[in-house]
Amino acid sequence: MVSFKECKKILNKKGVKYSDENIKEIKELLEFYAKLTVEEFYKKHNYEKSSHNVSGK
């Protein structure tokens, strides 16, 4: 996960200045989409989240 400080650095990189509240909202939204994407990937490929830790599979 990317820290708030790193998000702020990335988002404000090109001279656009986002408020801390905007950065927090963007960060939360991107984290939500990332989690959703991973969950959908697992569903699509019929993976169990814990199956990657089982040896011999």
All heavy atoms as TSV, in Angstrom:
chain	resi	resn	atom	element	x	y	z
A	1	MET	N	N	0.838	-1.171	0.000
A	1	MET	CA	C	0.000	0.000	0.000
A	1	MET	C	C	0.891	1.245	0.000
A	1	MET	O	O	1.919	1.281	0.646
A	1	MET	CB	C	-0.902	-0.018	1.233
A	1	MET	CG	C	-1.895	1.088	1.199
A	1	MET	SD	S	-3.110	1.157	2.544
A	1	MET	CE	C	-3.404	-0.497	2.974
A	2	VAL	N	N	0.466	2.230	-0.707
A	2	VAL	CA	C	1.218	3.475	-0.821
A	2	VAL	C	C	0.813	4.403	0.325
A	2	VAL	O	O	-0.375	4.551	0.630
A	2	VAL	CB	C	0.934	4.152	-2.181
A	2	VAL	CG1	C	1.678	5.458	-2.323
A	2	VAL	CG2	C	1.290	3.220	-3.325
A	3	SER	N	N	1.778	5.023	0.948
A	3	SER	CA	C	1.500	5.920	2.064
A	3	SER	C	C	0.831	7.211	1.577
A	3	SER	O	O	0.909	7.567	0.390
A	3	SER	CB	C	2.796	6.282	2.787
A	3	SER	OG	O	3.591	7.120	1.963
A	4	PHE	N	N	0.196	7.904	2.515
A	4	PHE	CA	C	-0.422	9.192	2.196
A	4	PHE	C	C	0.630	10.159	1.663
A	4	PHE	O	O	0.397	10.860	0.673
A	4	PHE	CB	C	-1.100	9.782	3.441
A	4	PHE	CG	C	-1.703	11.130	3.183
A	4	PHE	CD1	C	-2.966	11.241	2.638
A	4	PHE	CD2	C	-0.994	12.286	3.469
A	4	PHE	CE1	C	-3.516	12.485	2.377
A	4	PHE	CE2	C	-1.536	13.534	3.214
A	4	PHE	CZ	C	-2.804	13.637	2.672
A	5	LYS	N	N	1.781	10.173	2.291
A	5	LYS	CA	C	2.868	11.080	1.886
A	5	LYS	C	C	3.291	10.824	0.437
A	5	LYS	O	O	3.475	11.762	-0.344
A	5	LYS	CB	C	4.051	10.898	2.833
A	5	LYS	CG	C	5.194	11.847	2.597
A	5	LYS	CD	C	6.288	11.612	3.633
A	5	LYS	CE	C	7.473	12.520	3.380
A	5	LYS	NZ	N	8.532	12.329	4.379
A	6	GLU	N	N	3.415	9.536	0.078
A	6	GLU	CA	C	3.800	9.183	-1.296
A	6	GLU	C	C	2.690	9.552	-2.283
A	6	GLU	O	O	2.962	10.042	-3.377
A	6	GLU	CB	C	4.125	7.689	-1.384
A	6	GLU	CG	C	4.709	7.271	-2.708
A	6	GLU	CD	C	6.088	7.857	-3.016
A	6	GLU	OE1	O	6.795	8.273	-2.083
A	6	GLU	OE2	O	6.445	7.902	-4.210
A	7	CYS	N	N	1.435	9.331	-1.900
A	7	CYS	CA	C	0.309	9.733	-2.758
A	7	CYS	C	C	0.338	11.232	-3.025
A	7	CYS	O	O	0.144	11.677	-4.160
A	7	CYS	CB	C	-1.024	9.366	-2.104
A	7	CYS	SG	S	-1.397	7.623	-2.113
A	8	LYS	N	N	0.579	11.995	-1.974
A	8	LYS	CA	C	0.619	13.452	-2.105
A	8	LYS	C	C	1.739	13.863	-3.058
A	8	LYS	O	O	1.541	14.716	-3.925
A	8	LYS	CB	C	0.813	14.086	-0.729
A	8	LYS	CG	C	0.694	15.577	-0.720
A	8	LYS	CD	C	0.689	16.109	0.711
A	8	LYS	CE	C	0.382	17.590	0.717
A	8	LYS	NZ	N	0.196	18.094	2.079
A	9	LYS	N	N	2.883	13.236	-2.918
A	9	LYS	CA	C	4.022	13.527	-3.784
A	9	LYS	C	C	3.690	13.224	-5.246
A	9	LYS	O	O	3.956	14.035	-6.137
A	9	LYS	CB	C	5.221	12.686	-3.326
A	9	LYS	CG	C	6.476	12.887	-4.121
A	9	LYS	CD	C	7.588	12.003	-3.563
A	9	LYS	CE	C	8.792	11.981	-4.474
A	9	LYS	NZ	N	9.821	11.063	-3.984
A	10	ILE	N	N	3.068	12.073	-5.492
A	10	ILE	CA	C	2.717	11.667	-6.859
A	10	ILE	C	C	1.656	12.592	-7.445
A	10	ILE	O	O	1.787	13.068	-8.574
A	10	ILE	CB	C	2.241	10.200	-6.879
A	10	ILE	CG1	C	3.406	9.258	-6.562
A	10	ILE	CG2	C	1.616	9.845	-8.229
A	10	ILE	CD1	C	2.979	7.825	-6.238
A	11	LEU	N	N	0.588	12.841	-6.687
A	11	LEU	CA	C	-0.522	13.647	-7.202
A	11	LEU	C	C	-0.139	15.104	-7.435
A	11	LEU	O	O	-0.649	15.740	-8.352
A	11	LEU	CB	C	-1.718	13.562	-6.253
A	11	LEU	CG	C	-2.451	12.220	-6.256
A	11	LEU	CD1	C	-3.459	12.163	-5.115
A	11	LEU	CD2	C	-3.154	11.993	-7.592
A	12	ASN	N	N	0.744	15.636	-6.629
A	12	ASN	CA	C	1.136	17.040	-6.766
A	12	ASN	C	C	2.370	17.225	-7.651
A	12	ASN	O	O	2.901	18.331	-7.757
A	12	ASN	CB	C	1.377	17.649	-5.391
A	12	ASN	CG	C	0.093	17.813	-4.612
A	12	ASN	OD1	O	-0.973	17.980	-5.185
A	12	ASN	ND2	N	0.184	17.731	-3.300
A	13	LYS	N	N	2.799	16.156	-8.302
A	13	LYS	CA	C	4.037	16.154	-9.078
A	13	LYS	C	C	4.071	17.188	-10.210
A	13	LYS	O	O	5.074	17.845	-10.410
A	13	LYS	CB	C	4.258	14.750	-9.654
A	13	LYS	CG	C	5.610	14.535	-10.262
A	13	LYS	CD	C	5.758	13.080	-10.678
A	13	LYS	CE	C	7.162	12.810	-11.135
A	13	LYS	NZ	N	7.353	11.377	-11.424
A	14	LYS	N	N	2.986	17.337	-10.925
A	14	LYS	CA	C	2.993	18.201	-12.116
A	14	LYS	C	C	2.455	19.600	-11.838
A	14	LYS	O	O	1.945	20.261	-12.722
A	14	LYS	CB	C	2.185	17.537	-13.222
A	14	LYS	CG	C	2.744	16.189	-13.605
A	14	LYS	CD	C	2.903	16.045	-15.058
A	14	LYS	CE	C	3.541	14.706	-15.350
A	14	LYS	NZ	N	3.879	14.507	-16.689
A	15	GLY	N	N	2.555	20.027	-10.594
A	15	GLY	CA	C	2.157	21.385	-10.261
A	15	GLY	C	C	0.714	21.539	-9.837
A	15	GLY	O	O	0.313	22.608	-9.406
A	16	VAL	N	N	-0.084	20.483	-9.972
A	16	VAL	CA	C	-1.462	20.531	-9.498
A	16	VAL	C	C	-1.423	20.328	-7.999
A	16	VAL	O	O	-0.722	19.457	-7.502
A	16	VAL	CB	C	-2.311	19.416	-10.162
A	16	VAL	CG1	C	-3.729	19.433	-9.637
A	16	VAL	CG2	C	-2.285	19.548	-11.675
A	17	LYS	N	N	-2.136	21.155	-7.265
A	17	LYS	CA	C	-2.120	21.066	-5.810
A	17	LYS	C	C	-3.470	20.559	-5.315
A	17	LYS	O	O	-4.480	21.255	-5.404
A	17	LYS	CB	C	-1.806	22.422	-5.173
A	17	LYS	CG	C	-0.440	22.958	-5.541
A	17	LYS	CD	C	0.661	22.046	-5.034
A	17	LYS	CE	C	2.026	22.555	-5.457
A	17	LYS	NZ	N	3.073	21.579	-5.251
A	18	TYR	N	N	-3.489	19.323	-4.835
A	18	TYR	CA	C	-4.688	18.737	-4.257
A	18	TYR	C	C	-4.677	18.983	-2.747
A	18	TYR	O	O	-3.620	18.952	-2.120
A	18	TYR	CB	C	-4.725	17.222	-4.500
A	18	TYR	CG	C	-4.904	16.847	-5.946
A	18	TYR	CD1	C	-3.806	16.618	-6.774
A	18	TYR	CD2	C	-6.177	16.694	-6.486
A	18	TYR	CE1	C	-3.967	16.261	-8.099
A	18	TYR	CE2	C	-6.354	16.333	-7.809
A	18	TYR	CZ	C	-5.242	16.115	-8.616
A	18	TYR	OH	O	-5.412	15.757	-9.928
A	19	SER	N	N	-5.862	19.173	-2.183
A	19	SER	CA	C	-5.956	19.316	-0.729
A	19	SER	C	C	-5.722	17.946	-0.091
A	19	SER	O	O	-5.853	16.909	-0.750
A	19	SER	CB	C	-7.340	19.839	-0.329
A	19	SER	OG	O	-8.330	18.839	-0.561
A	20	ASP	N	N	-5.389	17.958	1.190
A	20	ASP	CA	C	-5.193	16.689	1.896
A	20	ASP	C	C	-6.461	15.843	1.850
A	20	ASP	O	O	-6.391	14.623	1.720
A	20	ASP	CB	C	-4.774	16.937	3.343
A	20	ASP	CG	C	-3.321	17.377	3.457
A	20	ASP	OD1	O	-2.597	17.392	2.430
A	20	ASP	OD2	O	-2.894	17.719	4.582
A	21	GLU	N	N	-7.615	16.485	1.944
A	21	GLU	CA	C	-8.886	15.755	1.889
A	21	GLU	C	C	-9.081	15.111	0.511
A	21	GLU	O	O	-9.507	13.960	0.416
A	21	GLU	CB	C	-10.057	16.686	2.215
A	21	GLU	CG	C	-11.389	15.969	2.290
A	21	GLU	CD	C	-11.461	14.904	3.379
A	21	GLU	OE1	O	-10.803	15.046	4.425
A	21	GLU	OE2	O	-12.181	13.905	3.176
A	22	ASN	N	N	-8.758	15.848	-0.564
A	22	ASN	CA	C	-8.860	15.280	-1.913
A	22	ASN	C	C	-7.910	14.098	-2.089
A	22	ASN	O	O	-8.283	13.075	-2.671
A	22	ASN	CB	C	-8.548	16.320	-2.984
A	22	ASN	CG	C	-9.620	17.358	-3.162
A	22	ASN	OD1	O	-9.317	18.523	-3.371
A	22	ASN	ND2	N	-10.878	16.973	-3.073
A	23	ILE	N	N	-6.718	14.226	-1.575
A	23	ILE	CA	C	-5.732	13.148	-1.675
A	23	ILE	C	C	-6.232	11.916	-0.923
A	23	ILE	O	O	-6.161	10.796	-1.426
A	23	ILE	CB	C	-4.357	13.600	-1.147
A	23	ILE	CG1	C	-3.790	14.688	-2.075
A	23	ILE	CG2	C	-3.399	12.418	-1.034
A	23	ILE	CD1	C	-2.594	15.413	-1.513
A	24	LYS	N	N	-6.788	12.123	0.256
A	24	LYS	CA	C	-7.329	11.024	1.051
A	24	LYS	C	C	-8.445	10.308	0.291
A	24	LYS	O	O	-8.483	9.074	0.230
A	24	LYS	CB	C	-7.850	11.546	2.386
A	24	LYS	CG	C	-8.448	10.495	3.270
A	24	LYS	CD	C	-8.997	11.106	4.551
A	24	LYS	CE	C	-9.791	10.052	5.303
A	24	LYS	NZ	N	-10.730	10.621	6.237
A	25	GLU	N	N	-9.343	11.074	-0.321
A	25	GLU	CA	C	-10.456	10.492	-1.072
A	25	GLU	C	C	-9.964	9.728	-2.296
A	25	GLU	O	O	-10.452	8.631	-2.581
A	25	GLU	CB	C	-11.439	11.582	-1.475
A	25	GLU	CG	C	-12.209	12.150	-0.309
A	25	GLU	CD	C	-13.069	13.346	-0.679
A	25	GLU	OE1	O	-13.034	13.787	-1.853
A	25	GLU	OE2	O	-13.759	13.851	0.215
A	26	ILE	N	N	-9.013	10.290	-3.014
A	26	ILE	CA	C	-8.452	9.625	-4.196
A	26	ILE	C	C	-7.760	8.335	-3.788
A	26	ILE	O	O	-7.942	7.286	-4.418
A	26	ILE	CB	C	-7.481	10.566	-4.942
A	26	ILE	CG1	C	-8.250	11.727	-5.564
A	26	ILE	CG2	C	-6.686	9.803	-6.003
A	26	ILE	CD1	C	-7.378	12.874	-6.049
A	27	LYS	N	N	-6.972	8.397	-2.728
A	27	LYS	CA	C	-6.257	7.224	-2.225
A	27	LYS	C	C	-7.234	6.120	-1.841
A	27	LYS	O	O	-7.060	4.958	-2.218
A	27	LYS	CB	C	-5.388	7.616	-1.031
A	27	LYS	CG	C	-4.555	6.493	-0.445
A	27	LYS	CD	C	-3.724	7.019	0.739
A	27	LYS	CE	C	-2.781	6.015	1.317
A	27	LYS	NZ	N	-3.397	4.846	1.906
A	28	GLU	N	N	-8.277	6.461	-1.098
A	28	GLU	CA	C	-9.280	5.478	-0.682
A	28	GLU	C	C	-9.993	4.871	-1.884
A	28	GLU	O	O	-10.234	3.659	-1.925
A	28	GLU	CB	C	-10.292	6.113	0.268
A	28	GLU	CG	C	-9.724	6.401	1.634
A	28	GLU	CD	C	-10.677	7.172	2.543
A	28	GLU	OE1	O	-11.792	7.543	2.108
A	28	GLU	OE2	O	-10.305	7.412	3.705
A	29	LEU	N	N	-10.322	5.676	-2.876
A	29	LEU	CA	C	-10.992	5.182	-4.069
A	29	LEU	C	C	-10.099	4.225	-4.853
A	29	LEU	O	O	-10.533	3.149	-5.270
A	29	LEU	CB	C	-11.420	6.353	-4.960
A	29	LEU	CG	C	-12.198	5.989	-6.222
A	29	LEU	CD1	C	-13.515	5.306	-5.863
A	29	LEU	CD2	C	-12.442	7.224	-7.066
A	30	LEU	N	N	-8.840	4.596	-5.022
A	30	LEU	CA	C	-7.910	3.728	-5.744
A	30	LEU	C	C	-7.660	2.423	-4.995
A	30	LEU	O	O	-7.559	1.354	-5.622
A	30	LEU	CB	C	-6.596	4.460	-6.013
A	30	LEU	CG	C	-6.693	5.606	-7.014
A	30	LEU	CD1	C	-5.370	6.356	-7.089
A	30	LEU	CD2	C	-7.119	5.104	-8.381
A	31	GLU	N	N	-7.588	2.480	-3.667
A	31	GLU	CA	C	-7.427	1.258	-2.877
A	31	GLU	C	C	-8.650	0.359	-3.018
A	31	GLU	O	O	-8.535	-0.857	-3.121
A	31	GLU	CB	C	-7.164	1.590	-1.413
A	31	GLU	CG	C	-5.776	2.141	-1.182
A	31	GLU	CD	C	-5.545	2.682	0.224
A	31	GLU	OE1	O	-6.523	2.833	1.000
A	31	GLU	OE2	O	-4.369	2.946	0.544
A	32	PHE	N	N	-9.835	0.969	-3.046
A	32	PHE	CA	C	-11.075	0.209	-3.240
A	32	PHE	C	C	-11.062	-0.493	-4.596
A	32	PHE	O	O	-11.359	-1.681	-4.698
A	32	PHE	CB	C	-12.294	1.132	-3.118
A	32	PHE	CG	C	-13.578	0.478	-3.527
A	32	PHE	CD1	C	-14.224	-0.384	-2.663
A	32	PHE	CD2	C	-14.120	0.734	-4.770
A	32	PHE	CE1	C	-15.416	-0.997	-3.041
A	32	PHE	CE2	C	-15.310	0.121	-5.162
A	32	PHE	CZ	C	-15.960	-0.746	-4.293
A	33	TYR	N	N	-10.713	0.251	-5.662
A	33	TYR	CA	C	-10.667	-0.342	-7.007
A	33	TYR	C	C	-9.611	-1.436	-7.103
A	33	TYR	O	O	-9.819	-2.453	-7.763
A	33	TYR	CB	C	-10.417	0.727	-8.070
A	33	TYR	CG	C	-11.642	1.552	-8.400
A	33	TYR	CD1	C	-11.569	2.934	-8.507
A	33	TYR	CD2	C	-12.878	0.954	-8.611
A	33	TYR	CE1	C	-12.684	3.691	-8.802
A	33	TYR	CE2	C	-13.998	1.700	-8.910
A	33	TYR	CZ	C	-13.901	3.072	-9.008
A	33	TYR	OH	O	-15.004	3.811	-9.307
A	34	ALA	N	N	-8.489	-1.246	-6.455
A	34	ALA	CA	C	-7.435	-2.265	-6.476
A	34	ALA	C	C	-7.933	-3.542	-5.802
A	34	ALA	O	O	-7.746	-4.645	-6.327
A	34	ALA	CB	C	-6.182	-1.741	-5.786
A	35	LYS	N	N	-8.560	-3.402	-4.646
A	35	LYS	CA	C	-9.092	-4.568	-3.937
A	35	LYS	C	C	-10.152	-5.269	-4.774
A	35	LYS	O	O	-10.146	-6.499	-4.898
A	35	LYS	CB	C	-9.681	-4.128	-2.590
A	35	LYS	CG	C	-10.227	-5.263	-1.777
A	35	LYS	CD	C	-10.794	-4.774	-0.452
A	35	LYS	CE	C	-11.402	-5.940	0.310
A	35	LYS	NZ	N	-12.057	-5.507	1.533
A	36	LEU	N	N	-11.037	-4.510	-5.371
A	36	LEU	CA	C	-12.087	-5.066	-6.213
A	36	LEU	C	C	-11.492	-5.802	-7.412
A	36	LEU	O	O	-11.927	-6.900	-7.766
A	36	LEU	CB	C	-13.020	-3.949	-6.692
A	36	LEU	CG	C	-14.253	-4.359	-7.467
A	36	LEU	CD1	C	-15.181	-5.184	-6.595
A	36	LEU	CD2	C	-14.975	-3.114	-7.970
A	37	THR	N	N	-10.480	-5.227	-8.029
A	37	THR	CA	C	-9.820	-5.841	-9.176
A	37	THR	C	C	-9.185	-7.175	-8.800
A	37	THR	O	O	-9.318	-8.164	-9.531
A	37	THR	CB	C	-8.757	-4.890	-9.763
A	37	THR	OG1	O	-9.413	-3.676	-10.163
A	37	THR	CG2	C	-8.046	-5.495	-10.944
A	38	VAL	N	N	-8.518	-7.216	-7.673
A	38	VAL	CA	C	-7.893	-8.460	-7.212
A	38	VAL	C	C	-8.959	-9.510	-6.924
A	38	VAL	O	O	-8.829	-10.672	-7.330
A	38	VAL	CB	C	-7.002	-8.208	-5.979
A	38	VAL	CG1	C	-6.547	-9.519	-5.348
A	38	VAL	CG2	C	-5.798	-7.366	-6.370
A	39	GLU	N	N	-10.023	-9.116	-6.266
A	39	GLU	CA	C	-11.104	-10.055	-5.971
A	39	GLU	C	C	-11.716	-10.615	-7.246
A	39	GLU	O	O	-11.966	-11.820	-7.346
A	39	GLU	CB	C	-12.177	-9.378	-5.119
A	39	GLU	CG	C	-11.751	-9.129	-3.699
A	39	GLU	CD	C	-12.765	-8.318	-2.902
A	39	GLU	OE1	O	-13.805	-7.909	-3.456
A	39	GLU	OE2	O	-12.498	-8.092	-1.710
A	40	GLU	N	N	-11.948	-9.770	-8.239
A	40	GLU	CA	C	-12.506	-10.222	-9.508
A	40	GLU	C	C	-11.535	-11.142	-10.249
A	40	GLU	O	O	-11.939	-12.105	-10.882
A	40	GLU	CB	C	-12.894	-9.030	-10.391
A	40	GLU	CG	C	-14.104	-8.279	-9.887
A	40	GLU	CD	C	-15.337	-9.160	-9.772
A	40	GLU	OE1	O	-15.653	-9.916	-10.717
A	40	GLU	OE2	O	-15.990	-9.099	-8.713
A	41	PHE	N	N	-10.249	-10.856	-10.161
A	41	PHE	CA	C	-9.237	-11.715	-10.767
A	41	PHE	C	C	-9.311	-13.110	-10.162
A	41	PHE	O	O	-9.316	-14.106	-10.872
A	41	PHE	CB	C	-7.843	-11.123	-10.569
A	41	PHE	CG	C	-6.734	-12.032	-11.037
A	41	PHE	CD1	C	-6.364	-12.056	-12.373
A	41	PHE	CD2	C	-6.074	-12.868	-10.149
A	41	PHE	CE1	C	-5.359	-12.896	-12.822
A	41	PHE	CE2	C	-5.065	-13.710	-10.579
A	41	PHE	CZ	C	-4.704	-13.724	-11.921
A	42	TYR	N	N	-9.376	-13.166	-8.829
A	42	TYR	CA	C	-9.463	-14.465	-8.158
A	42	TYR	C	C	-10.726	-15.210	-8.566
A	42	TYR	O	O	-10.700	-16.417	-8.802
A	42	TYR	CB	C	-9.412	-14.302	-6.639
A	42	TYR	CG	C	-8.026	-14.084	-6.099
A	42	TYR	CD1	C	-7.737	-12.975	-5.305
A	42	TYR	CD2	C	-6.993	-14.986	-6.357
A	42	TYR	CE1	C	-6.465	-12.770	-4.785
A	42	TYR	CE2	C	-5.722	-14.789	-5.852
A	42	TYR	CZ	C	-5.458	-13.683	-5.070
A	42	TYR	OH	O	-4.200	-13.488	-4.572
A	43	LYS	N	N	-11.853	-14.511	-8.638
A	43	LYS	CA	C	-13.110	-15.148	-9.051
A	43	LYS	C	C	-13.007	-15.680	-10.471
A	43	LYS	O	O	-13.417	-16.805	-10.752
A	43	LYS	CB	C	-14.264	-14.151	-8.959
A	43	LYS	CG	C	-14.740	-13.874	-7.569
A	43	LYS	CD	C	-15.899	-12.889	-7.618
A	43	LYS	CE	C	-16.260	-12.373	-6.262
A	43	LYS	NZ	N	-17.319	-11.352	-6.331
A	44	LYS	N	N	-12.469	-14.862	-11.355
A	44	LYS	CA	C	-12.382	-15.238	-12.773
A	44	LYS	C	C	-11.489	-16.455	-12.964
A	44	LYS	O	O	-11.751	-17.312	-13.797
A	44	LYS	CB	C	-11.830	-14.062	-13.585
A	44	LYS	CG	C	-11.760	-14.317	-15.065
A	44	LYS	CD	C	-11.273	-13.091	-15.817
A	44	LYS	CE	C	-11.212	-13.349	-17.301
A	44	LYS	NZ	N	-10.729	-12.190	-18.032
A	45	HIS	N	N	-10.437	-16.549	-12.193
A	45	HIS	CA	C	-9.480	-17.639	-12.357
A	45	HIS	C	C	-9.694	-18.753	-11.336
A	45	HIS	O	O	-8.863	-19.638	-11.194
A	45	HIS	CB	C	-8.060	-17.103	-12.264
A	45	HIS	CG	C	-7.699	-16.194	-13.401
A	45	HIS	ND1	N	-8.528	-15.890	-14.443
A	45	HIS	CD2	C	-6.571	-15.515	-13.656
A	45	HIS	CE1	C	-7.937	-15.070	-15.277
A	45	HIS	NE2	N	-6.745	-14.816	-14.816
A	46	ASN	N	N	-10.815	-18.684	-10.619
A	46	ASN	CA	C	-11.173	-19.702	-9.629
A	46	ASN	C	C	-10.081	-19.964	-8.607
A	46	ASN	O	O	-9.808	-21.100	-8.233
A	46	ASN	CB	C	-11.576	-21.010	-10.319
A	46	ASN	CG	C	-12.802	-20.846	-11.173
A	46	ASN	OD1	O	-13.745	-20.186	-10.771
A	46	ASN	ND2	N	-12.788	-21.427	-12.352
A	47	TYR	N	N	-9.416	-18.921	-8.180
A	47	TYR	CA	C	-8.384	-19.043	-7.154
A	47	TYR	C	C	-9.007	-18.867	-5.784
A	47	TYR	O	O	-9.929	-18.090	-5.605
A	47	TYR	CB	C	-7.312	-17.947	-7.296
A	47	TYR	CG	C	-6.360	-18.130	-8.429
A	47	TYR	CD1	C	-6.241	-17.159	-9.413
A	47	TYR	CD2	C	-5.559	-19.256	-8.509
A	47	TYR	CE1	C	-5.340	-17.310	-10.454
A	47	TYR	CE2	C	-4.664	-19.417	-9.551
A	47	TYR	CZ	C	-4.561	-18.439	-10.514
A	47	TYR	OH	O	-3.671	-18.594	-11.536
A	48	GLU	N	N	-8.465	-19.564	-4.840
A	48	GLU	CA	C	-8.750	-19.307	-3.435
A	48	GLU	C	C	-7.640	-18.394	-2.969
A	48	GLU	O	O	-6.479	-18.639	-3.282
A	48	GLU	CB	C	-8.740	-20.593	-2.624
A	48	GLU	CG	C	-9.880	-21.523	-2.928
A	48	GLU	CD	C	-11.210	-21.001	-2.381
A	48	GLU	OE1	O	-11.184	-20.330	-1.328
A	48	GLU	OE2	O	-12.233	-21.262	-3.006
A	49	LYS	N	N	-7.949	-17.373	-2.222
A	49	LYS	CA	C	-6.928	-16.430	-1.783
A	49	LYS	C	C	-5.817	-17.125	-1.006
A	49	LYS	O	O	-4.672	-16.761	-1.104
A	49	LYS	CB	C	-7.542	-15.329	-0.926
A	49	LYS	CG	C	-8.336	-14.338	-1.723
A	49	LYS	CD	C	-8.851	-13.229	-0.857
A	49	LYS	CE	C	-9.650	-12.243	-1.687
A	49	LYS	NZ	N	-10.170	-11.156	-0.902
A	50	SER	N	N	-6.145	-18.147	-0.250
A	50	SER	CA	C	-5.128	-18.802	0.577
A	50	SER	C	C	-4.417	-19.930	-0.164
A	50	SER	O	O	-3.457	-20.468	0.344
A	50	SER	CB	C	-5.771	-19.360	1.844
A	50	SER	OG	O	-6.740	-20.335	1.491
A	51	SER	N	N	-4.849	-20.308	-1.353
A	51	SER	CA	C	-4.264	-21.465	-2.050
A	51	SER	C	C	-2.836	-21.237	-2.480
A	51	SER	O	O	-2.091	-22.184	-2.700
A	51	SER	CB	C	-5.108	-21.834	-3.275
A	51	SER	OG	O	-5.007	-20.837	-4.267
A	52	HIS	N	N	-2.391	-20.003	-2.555
A	52	HIS	CA	C	-1.037	-19.719	-2.986
A	52	HIS	C	C	-0.010	-20.007	-1.898
A	52	HIS	O	O	1.169	-20.062	-2.151
A	52	HIS	CB	C	-0.904	-18.261	-3.456
A	52	HIS	CG	C	-1.758	-17.982	-4.656
A	52	HIS	ND1	N	-1.492	-18.512	-5.884
A	52	HIS	CD2	C	-2.878	-17.238	-4.788
A	52	HIS	CE1	C	-2.418	-18.115	-6.743
A	52	HIS	NE2	N	-3.266	-17.339	-6.098
A	53	ASN	N	N	-0.479	-20.217	-0.687
A	53	ASN	CA	C	0.423	-20.490	0.416
A	53	ASN	C	C	0.551	-21.987	0.705
A	53	ASN	O	O	1.253	-22.398	1.597
A	53	ASN	CB	C	-0.067	-19.779	1.689
A	53	ASN	CG	C	0.009	-18.281	1.538
A	53	ASN	OD1	O	0.843	-17.767	0.805
A	53	ASN	ND2	N	-0.877	-17.565	2.211
A	54	VAL	N	N	-0.145	-22.795	-0.072
A	54	VAL	CA	C	-0.120	-24.240	0.149
A	54	VAL	C	C	0.951	-24.849	-0.739
A	54	VAL	O	O	0.941	-24.674	-1.952
A	54	VAL	CB	C	-1.499	-24.872	-0.164
A	54	VAL	CG1	C	-1.444	-26.373	-0.005
A	54	VAL	CG2	C	-2.587	-24.243	0.698
A	55	SER	N	N	1.886	-25.553	-0.127
A	55	SER	CA	C	2.946	-26.158	-0.922
A	55	SER	C	C	2.404	-27.350	-1.695
A	55	SER	O	O	1.494	-28.030	-1.245
A	55	SER	CB	C	4.114	-26.573	-0.032
A	55	SER	OG	O	3.668	-27.524	0.905
A	56	GLY	N	N	2.967	-27.586	-2.862
A	56	GLY	CA	C	2.576	-28.715	-3.685
A	56	GLY	C	C	1.465	-28.433	-4.649
A	56	GLY	O	O	1.064	-29.307	-5.396
A	57	LYS	N	N	0.915	-27.243	-4.644
A	57	LYS	CA	C	-0.148	-26.893	-5.596
A	57	LYS	C	C	0.409	-26.211	-6.807
A	57	LYS	O	O	1.330	-25.507	-6.777
A	57	LYS	CB	C	-1.172	-25.978	-4.941
A	57	LYS	CG	C	-2.231	-26.752	-4.232
A	57	LYS	CD	C	-3.392	-25.827	-3.979
A	57	LYS	CE	C	-4.602	-26.662	-3.651
A	57	LYS	NZ	N	-5.777	-25.900	-3.532
